[in-house]
Amino acid sequence: MKLFIVPTPIGNLEDITLRAIRILKEVDLILAEDTRKSGILLKHLNIETKMFAHHMHNEHKTVTMLAERIANGEKIALITDAGTPGISDPGFLLIRECIAKGIDVECLPGATAFVPALVNSGLPSDTFCFEGFLPQKKGRQTKIKSLINEPRTIIFYESPHRLVKALEQFIDFFGADRKASVSRELSKMFEENKRGTLKELADYFKSKTVKGEIVIVVEGCNKNKKIEPIEDDETED
């Protein structure tokens, strides 16, 4: 009885380990965020293991049942549409439930979007903080403001249609000259890693149509140049 956490490619289907393929073939059941998308990957890998939909809309209702199935002897693998489960994707609730029940959990190493984006940015990677997705509305500016004087490199996930808005808000709070990097379509044919100041990046992406999942990497605050937080209006988030 074991829960396997299995990372899947974030783009290029070759970015999956031999061990991951073996586990996905050996388990009794694969929990997939979107069975249609995962079905494409499994077909490519000639994996015929049965799938069960496990996503943000049903995970609260199914974690107990799934943990009980594992406790009763089944081996189950958890995957998401792309990357490592639990990193801005479903997974935490089931992992926590299994640990609480004394069920063995094994996480395989593998693809995660923020790692190549961080390394590609050219910004310090010896210490960093990962913030994932910012709140879409209420609390968004408050969250950004709390990071004004963060000295570590800061990593965010963002959707294409909010990219320019995010960069403009970062300019308001971090300053136009703060260095940053935007990575999109990582490991895919049209991968792009654009580096510059926040102002340069905002101007660049205003002039083009942006597609694909986005990782924004922002330089940490210079310890000798601490910024005084500005007042913000959360109603305008």
Phi, psi and omega per residue, in radians:
M1 nan 2.140 -3.106
K2 -2.855 2.572 2.981
L3 -1.817 2.160 3.095
F4 -1.802 2.232 3.054
I5 -1.710 2.000 -2.982
V6 -2.076 1.943 3.056
P7 -1.179 2.529 3.094
T8 -2.137 2.821 -3.080
P9 -0.987 2.504 3.077
I10 -1.555 -0.106 3.126
G11 -2.922 -1.411 -3.130
N12 -1.139 2.119 -3.057
L13 -1.171 -0.214 3.101
E14 -1.342 -0.216 -3.077
D15 -1.482 0.989 3.047
I16 -2.372 2.507 -3.057
T17 -1.433 2.744 3.071
L18 -1.069 -0.645 3.127
R19 -1.131 -0.721 3.119
A20 -1.058 -0.754 3.122
I21 -1.068 -0.769 -3.139
R22 -1.089 -0.794 -3.125
I23 -1.072 -0.776 -3.115
L24 -1.119 -0.464 3.086
K25 -1.412 -0.517 -3.022
E26 -1.548 -0.459 -3.059
V27 -1.222 2.872 3.129
D28 -1.426 -0.453 -3.058
L29 -2.701 2.505 3.048
I30 -1.982 2.163 3.046
L31 -1.560 2.104 -3.060
A32 -2.135 2.438 3.113
E33 -1.096 -0.785 3.069
D34 -2.368 1.878 -3.044
T35 -1.111 -0.463 3.112
R36 -1.211 -0.816 3.130
K37 -1.169 -0.783 -3.142
S38 -1.152 -0.520 3.117
G39 -1.052 -0.579 3.115
I40 -1.131 -0.781 3.127
L41 -1.144 -0.807 -3.097
L42 -1.119 -0.659 3.093
K43 -1.120 -0.724 3.118
H44 -1.061 -0.577 -3.094
L45 -1.669 0.067 -3.118
N46 1.020 0.753 3.118
I47 -1.848 2.191 -3.069
E48 -1.930 0.177 3.141
T49 -1.038 2.440 -3.129
K50 -1.134 2.499 3.131
M51 -1.953 2.739 3.068
F52 -2.407 2.310 -3.110
A53 -1.224 2.179 3.124
H54 -2.399 1.818 -3.037
H55 -2.473 -3.129 -3.021
M56 -1.099 -0.368 -3.089
H57 -1.523 -0.278 -3.124
N58 -2.243 -0.082 -3.018
E59 -1.103 -0.575 3.124
H60 -1.098 -0.554 -3.078
K61 -1.501 -0.353 -2.986
T62 -1.907 -0.199 -3.036
V63 -1.056 -0.726 -3.119
T64 -1.120 -0.793 3.129
M65 -1.080 -0.754 -3.112
L66 -1.195 -0.708 3.106
A67 -1.093 -0.668 3.116
E68 -1.149 -0.665 3.107
R69 -1.099 -0.706 3.111
I70 -1.171 -0.752 3.137
A71 -1.070 -0.485 -3.141
N72 -1.504 0.102 3.001
G73 2.080 -0.109 -3.124
E74 -1.404 2.634 2.987
K75 -1.843 2.141 -3.062
I76 -2.183 2.404 3.076
A77 -1.902 2.454 3.101
L78 -1.960 2.193 3.052
I79 -2.249 2.880 3.019
T80 -2.165 -3.101 -3.118
D81 -1.035 -0.612 -3.134
A82 -2.885 2.427 3.076
G83 1.555 -2.802 -3.055
T84 -1.650 2.165 3.100
P85 -0.969 2.488 3.126
G86 1.639 -0.286 3.102
I87 -1.730 1.625 -3.044
S88 0.992 0.442 3.091
D89 -2.486 2.846 3.107
P90 -0.997 2.627 3.099
G91 2.658 -0.662 -3.061
F92 -1.003 -0.807 -3.057
L93 -1.076 -0.766 -3.132
L94 -1.206 -0.713 3.104
I95 -1.050 -0.800 3.138
R96 -1.086 -0.723 -3.135
E97 -1.130 -0.730 3.132
C98 -1.137 -0.747 3.122
I99 -1.085 -0.714 3.136
A100 -1.103 -0.539 -3.129
K101 -1.601 0.082 3.124
G102 1.317 0.367 3.141
I103 -1.516 2.397 -3.131
D104 -1.192 2.305 3.096
V105 -2.121 2.261 -3.139
E106 -2.213 2.094 -3.137
C107 -1.816 2.135 3.108
L108 -1.430 2.571 3.035
P109 -1.296 2.667 3.129
G110 2.988 -2.804 -2.982
A111 -1.114 2.353 3.002
T112 -2.590 2.209 -2.962
A113 -1.075 -0.649 -2.995
F114 -1.247 -0.381 -3.107
V115 -1.187 -0.953 3.093
P116 -1.102 -0.573 3.117
A117 -1.125 -0.740 3.122
L118 -1.118 -0.847 -3.119
V119 -1.105 -0.707 -3.139
N120 -1.194 -0.413 -3.039
S121 -1.159 -0.481 -3.049
G122 1.377 0.072 3.098
L123 -1.585 2.784 -3.098
P124 -0.931 2.273 -3.115
S125 -2.075 0.110 3.138
D126 -1.261 -0.449 3.056
T127 -2.608 2.361 -3.071
F128 -2.738 2.895 3.030
C129 -2.211 2.384 -3.124
F130 -1.810 2.090 -3.082
E131 -1.834 -0.149 3.139
G132 1.096 -2.534 3.141
F133 -1.433 2.354 3.016
L134 -1.254 2.696 3.024
P135 -0.970 2.482 -3.100
Q136 -1.271 -0.603 -3.089
K137 -2.272 -1.752 -3.056
K138 -1.092 2.270 3.117
G139 1.655 -0.121 -3.084
R140 -1.110 -0.939 -3.128
Q141 -1.153 -0.625 3.110
T142 -1.076 -0.702 3.126
K143 -1.143 -0.792 -3.141
I144 -1.098 -0.743 -3.113
K145 -1.078 -0.584 -3.129
S146 -1.189 -0.243 -3.099
L147 -1.821 0.090 -3.058
I148 -0.940 -0.787 -3.077
N149 -1.832 0.386 3.072
E150 -1.210 2.084 -3.080
P151 -1.371 -0.322 -3.107
R152 -1.462 2.748 3.005
T153 -1.056 2.368 -3.034
I154 -1.962 2.345 -3.092
I155 -2.080 2.300 3.118
F156 -2.218 2.623 2.878
Y157 -1.750 2.573 3.111
E158 -2.657 2.686 3.095
S159 -1.506 2.721 -3.089
P160 -0.994 -0.719 -3.059
H161 -1.355 -0.123 3.059
R162 -1.902 0.037 -3.057
L163 -1.035 -0.913 -3.106
V164 -1.105 -0.718 3.102
K165 -1.028 -0.762 3.140
A166 -1.095 -0.800 -3.134
L167 -1.091 -0.690 3.125
E168 -1.167 -0.667 3.086
Q169 -1.191 -0.647 3.081
F170 -1.099 -0.670 3.086
I171 -1.059 -0.776 -3.127
D172 -1.039 -0.672 -3.030
F173 -1.742 -0.633 -3.072
F174 -1.690 -0.386 -3.085
G175 1.817 2.529 -3.047
A176 -1.129 -0.463 -3.044
D177 -1.606 0.007 3.121
R178 -1.123 2.296 -3.138
K179 -1.269 2.595 -3.123
A180 -2.782 3.036 3.105
S181 -2.545 2.475 3.067
V182 -2.097 2.170 3.103
S183 -2.052 2.387 3.102
R184 -2.499 2.742 3.130
E185 0.944 0.682 -3.087
L186 -0.998 2.332 3.119
S187 1.260 0.039 -3.139
K188 -1.728 3.076 -3.067
M189 -1.048 -0.656 -3.070
F190 -1.855 0.623 3.096
E191 -0.969 2.416 3.110
E192 -2.407 2.318 3.027
N193 -2.185 1.868 -3.078
K194 -1.897 2.184 -3.096
R195 -2.032 2.665 3.109
G196 2.813 -2.881 3.021
T197 -1.399 2.882 3.103
L198 -1.033 -0.664 3.123
K199 -1.137 -0.779 3.137
E200 -1.093 -0.715 -3.138
L201 -1.184 -0.734 3.117
A202 -1.067 -0.781 3.139
D203 -1.114 -0.700 -3.121
Y204 -1.123 -0.834 -3.053
F205 -1.389 -0.284 3.025
K206 -1.156 -0.460 -3.005
S207 -1.640 0.114 -3.092
K208 -2.508 2.797 3.045
T209 -1.470 2.214 -3.045
V210 -1.856 2.301 3.079
K211 -2.241 2.849 3.070
G212 1.567 2.875 3.117
E213 -1.314 2.533 -2.974
I214 -2.034 2.409 2.951
V215 -2.122 2.176 3.095
I216 -1.903 2.223 3.107
V217 -2.021 2.162 -3.054
V218 -2.071 2.362 3.099
E219 -1.041 2.478 3.082
G220 -1.256 2.882 -3.125
C221 -1.272 2.353 3.017
N222 -1.122 2.157 -3.068
K223 -1.035 -0.403 -3.141
N224 -1.583 -0.009 -3.108
K225 -2.291 0.948 -3.124
K226 -1.098 2.486 -3.076
I227 -1.759 2.427 3.071
E228 -1.445 2.114 -3.113
P229 -0.983 2.424 3.094
I230 -1.641 2.768 3.090
E231 -1.311 2.496 3.114
D232 -2.339 2.794 3.134
D233 -1.943 1.801 -3.086
E234 -1.081 -0.361 -3.138
T235 -1.194 -0.297 -3.139
E236 -1.737 0.178 3.119
D237 -1.017 nan nan
